[in-house]
Amino acid sequence: MASIERLYLDTNVFVAMAEGADDLSSELYGLVGTQRPGQAFLCTSELSLAELLVQPYRDENDGLIQLYDNWINSGAWLEVRPVDRGVLWYAAVVRQQFRSVKLPDAIHISTAIGLGCTHFISGDRRLPSEINLYHKRWGTERGPAKLAVLPLDLDTVTRIRGEFS
């Protein structure tokens, strides 16, 4: 695995952390506790908040709603980026190049690229293992923007934690 400069957390990472009661959940909490001086190396999108709140609202689980609302804020351990026009433009490029990627996933990938993430961790097995994105507009080519997609499993999270310990 190439060196991780910044790691993007897909929505399902937060679900595994909050709603899991297993070794993966514990290892994810440990990863969150791993800090680098200066800027947060863990990132996500405000879209994660909307995705996270659906089931707790259905279940009327105010505690989980509050937990997710507290987590999805920029701070010492996490940088959260809003969904803006730049993110949406790049999400369209992601969808154009990777036709099986759904719009919410394209927004997450676009956000990760915009935040300068080198790696993206997700439990979604439908995502490609690597994103090499080229964007050509008005005769100017940009890219490649590269993003390695990592599986959300105990071995992967343990390796990531080891890299930052």
C-alpha positions as CSV (number, residue, x, y, z in Angstrom):
1,M,0.0,0.0,0.0
2,A,1.4,3.4,-1.0
3,S,1.9,6.0,1.8
4,I,-1.3,7.6,3.0
5,E,-1.2,11.4,3.0
6,R,-4.9,12.0,3.6
7,L,-7.6,9.4,4.1
8,Y,-11.2,9.9,3.0
9,L,-13.9,8.2,5.1
10,D,-16.9,7.0,3.2
11,T,-20.2,7.1,5.1
12,N,-20.2,3.4,5.9
13,V,-17.0,3.9,8.0
14,F,-19.0,6.0,10.5
15,V,-21.7,3.4,10.6
16,A,-19.2,0.7,11.3
17,M,-17.7,2.8,14.0
18,A,-20.9,3.8,15.7
19,E,-23.1,0.8,15.3
20,G,-20.5,-2.0,15.3
21,A,-19.5,-3.8,18.5
22,D,-16.6,-5.7,17.1
23,D,-12.8,-5.5,16.5
24,L,-13.4,-3.4,13.4
25,S,-15.3,-0.7,15.4
26,S,-12.5,-0.7,18.0
27,E,-9.8,-0.4,15.4
28,L,-11.7,2.5,13.7
29,Y,-11.9,4.4,17.0
30,G,-8.2,3.8,17.4
31,L,-7.6,5.3,13.9
32,V,-9.6,8.4,14.8
33,G,-7.4,8.8,17.9
34,T,-4.3,8.8,15.8
35,Q,-3.4,12.4,15.2
36,R,-0.9,14.2,13.1
37,P,0.3,17.6,14.0
38,G,-1.3,20.4,12.0
39,Q,-4.1,19.5,9.6
40,A,-6.5,16.6,10.1
41,F,-5.6,13.6,7.9
42,L,-9.1,12.1,8.0
43,C,-11.7,13.7,5.7
44,T,-15.3,13.3,4.6
45,S,-18.1,15.3,2.9
46,E,-21.2,16.9,4.4
47,L,-23.1,14.4,2.3
48,S,-22.1,11.8,4.8
49,L,-24.3,13.5,7.4
50,A,-27.4,13.3,5.2
51,E,-26.6,9.6,4.5
52,L,-25.9,8.8,8.1
53,L,-29.1,10.4,9.5
54,V,-31.6,8.4,7.4
55,Q,-31.8,5.3,9.6
56,P,-31.6,7.0,13.0
57,Y,-34.5,9.2,11.9
58,R,-36.5,6.2,10.8
59,D,-35.7,4.5,14.2
60,E,-36.3,7.7,16.1
61,N,-32.9,7.2,17.6
62,D,-32.0,10.7,19.0
63,G,-28.8,9.5,20.5
64,L,-27.4,8.3,17.2
65,I,-28.7,11.4,15.4
66,Q,-26.8,13.6,17.9
67,L,-23.6,11.4,17.7
68,Y,-23.5,11.7,13.9
69,D,-24.2,15.4,14.0
70,N,-21.3,15.9,16.5
71,W,-18.9,13.8,14.4
72,I,-19.5,15.3,11.0
73,N,-17.9,18.7,11.8
74,S,-14.4,19.9,10.9
75,G,-12.1,19.7,13.9
76,A,-8.8,18.3,15.1
77,W,-9.5,14.8,13.8
78,L,-11.7,15.3,10.7
79,E,-12.0,17.8,7.8
80,V,-15.5,18.0,6.4
81,R,-16.1,19.7,3.1
82,P,-19.4,21.0,1.8
83,V,-20.9,19.9,-1.5
84,D,-20.2,22.9,-3.7
85,R,-20.2,23.5,-7.5
86,G,-16.6,22.3,-7.9
87,V,-17.4,19.0,-6.2
88,L,-20.4,18.6,-8.5
89,W,-18.5,19.4,-11.6
90,Y,-15.8,16.8,-10.7
91,A,-18.6,14.3,-9.7
92,A,-19.9,14.5,-13.2
93,V,-16.4,13.7,-14.6
94,V,-16.2,10.7,-12.3
95,R,-19.6,9.5,-13.5
96,Q,-18.5,10.0,-17.1
97,Q,-15.4,8.0,-16.7
98,F,-16.8,5.3,-14.3
99,R,-20.4,4.7,-15.4
100,S,-21.2,2.2,-12.7
101,V,-20.4,4.7,-10.0
102,K,-23.6,6.2,-8.5
103,L,-24.0,9.9,-7.9
104,P,-23.5,9.9,-4.1
105,D,-20.3,7.8,-4.5
106,A,-19.1,10.2,-7.3
107,I,-19.7,13.1,-4.9
108,H,-17.6,11.4,-2.2
109,I,-14.8,10.6,-4.7
110,S,-14.9,14.1,-6.1
111,T,-14.7,15.5,-2.5
112,A,-11.8,13.2,-1.7
113,I,-9.9,14.4,-4.7
114,G,-10.6,18.0,-3.9
115,L,-9.3,17.6,-0.4
116,G,-6.1,16.1,-1.7
117,C,-6.7,12.6,-0.3
118,T,-4.5,9.8,-1.5
119,H,-6.7,7.1,-0.2
120,F,-10.5,6.4,0.2
121,I,-11.8,3.7,2.5
122,S,-15.2,2.2,1.9
123,G,-17.3,-0.9,2.5
124,D,-18.8,-0.5,-0.9
125,R,-17.3,-3.3,-3.0
126,R,-18.7,-1.9,-6.2
127,L,-16.2,0.9,-6.3
128,P,-13.1,0.5,-8.5
129,S,-9.9,-0.1,-6.5
130,E,-8.2,2.9,-8.1
131,I,-9.5,6.1,-9.5
132,N,-7.3,7.8,-12.2
133,L,-9.3,10.8,-13.2
134,Y,-8.6,13.0,-16.3
135,H,-10.6,16.1,-16.9
136,K,-10.5,17.9,-20.2
137,R,-12.4,21.1,-20.7
138,W,-11.9,24.1,-23.0
139,G,-8.8,22.4,-24.5
140,T,-7.0,22.1,-21.2
141,E,-6.3,18.7,-19.7
142,R,-6.2,18.3,-15.9
143,G,-5.0,15.3,-14.1
144,P,-4.4,12.7,-13.4
145,A,-6.1,12.8,-10.1
146,K,-5.3,9.5,-8.4
147,L,-7.1,8.0,-5.5
148,A,-6.6,4.4,-4.1
149,V,-9.8,2.8,-2.8
150,L,-9.3,0.6,0.2
151,P,-11.7,-2.0,1.5
152,L,-13.3,-1.4,4.9
153,D,-12.1,-4.5,6.8
154,L,-10.1,-5.2,10.0
155,D,-6.8,-6.0,8.2
156,T,-6.9,-2.7,6.2
157,V,-7.7,-0.5,9.2
158,T,-5.1,-2.2,11.3
159,R,-2.5,-1.6,8.6
160,I,-3.5,2.1,8.3
161,R,-3.3,2.5,12.1
162,G,0.1,0.9,12.1
163,E,1.3,3.4,9.5
164,F,0.3,6.3,11.8
165,S,1.3,4.9,15.2
